[in-house]
Amino acid sequence: MKNIALLMFSLLTLVSCSMMKNKTSVIWISGFKTTCDLGVGKSSCLLVSRTETLDNAKWELFGAEIQGFDFKLGQLQKVQLEEMKLEESEQLADAPSIGYRVLKVLDSLQDPRLQLNTRWILGTIEGEKLNDSIQVPVLQIDLSEMIFGGNGGCNAFSGKILQLGLQEIQMSKSASTLMLCPEKNYEDQYFNLLNKVSSFKVIEGELQLFDKDNNVILGFMSQQQTSNRDRLHDIWAAVRVEGFPINRMVTVPQLEVNTHEMKIFGNDGCNEYFGSISELSNEKIVIENTGSTRKMCPEMEYPQRYMKALKDINRYEFKDNILIFYNLEGKEILAYRKVD
């Protein structure tokens, strides 16, 4: 009996010691994943904060698999984890020797940061509304890559999101192209204020960016999704320029609209051209950053008139399968028919 009791005690001790080896921890798991490279190629990783509350959360990449965890896009989840030392047979090459398992989901709430993941049109700068006649800056945020970018009104820019809390945001200093900008714009002021951003709020489709003193320095409107997006996404041949039918003696200009990438391409009757769509709604469309090849043709007046009209586009509509563009004053400047 004594030997049996001693054996049972030894077994219980071994089981107890084995259980003590498995640590438990509580972490918050983000409601979105981001691209990471942890030495074994690019993949999609969780972002976690090893804090009890979200007030002082510090988010970091978490590349390990969590057994029993059900990721839900847009949901912050507070979970209790068990850390397990994996047997050699369970380990993958170059992977950590520690495994994780969910013991319990302690809390779940909406992740407000997912609202950032879109294209934003600048509406106010230091509290002042923008002048409609000046090219409007835009901001694109991509949480899957933790990057931001856009256009300042002339030059394109991009940077990285270094840390993203529920309100706090740390952005790297952005890099931009170096084109000369002859037209008036908000670019210098816009870029300078972007470098001062410290926190954010999204309220009913509007994004407010604050400086360290909690002043709203930039205000954006979400780019409205449009029911005409698929209809615009096509190749179009011009039928009228400035309200006049196309002269049959000239090469017909063409326009390709790519609403997936928010870009345009085409031929003005002489040169190939390109540009980007900075604003698109059910009625409004704004084209920016237009550029073209510089080939000289025998007749340049028509292509020049066409390109000038293209830059003045402000609104559009469809009439009897004709796509018509108008300028800021509501005057028709270009009209197209879909290329069959």
Secondary structure, DSSP 4 states (H G I P E B T S, - for coil): -HHHHHHHHHHHHHHHHHHHHSEEEEEEE-SS-EEEESSS-EEEEEEEE-SSSSTT---EEE-S-EET----TTEEEEEEEEEEEPPGGGPPTTS-SEEEEEEEEEEEEE-GGGGGSSEEEEEEETTEEPPTTSBPPEEEEETTTTEEEEESSSSEEEEEEEEE-SSBEEEPPPEE------S-BSHHHHHHHHTT--EEEEETTEEEEE-TT--EEEEEEEPPP-TTHHHHSSEEEEEEETTEEPPTTSPPPEEEEETTTTEEEEE-SSSEEEEEEEEE-SSBEEEEEEEE-----S--HHHHHHHHHHHT--EEEEETTEEEEE-TTS-EEEEEEE--
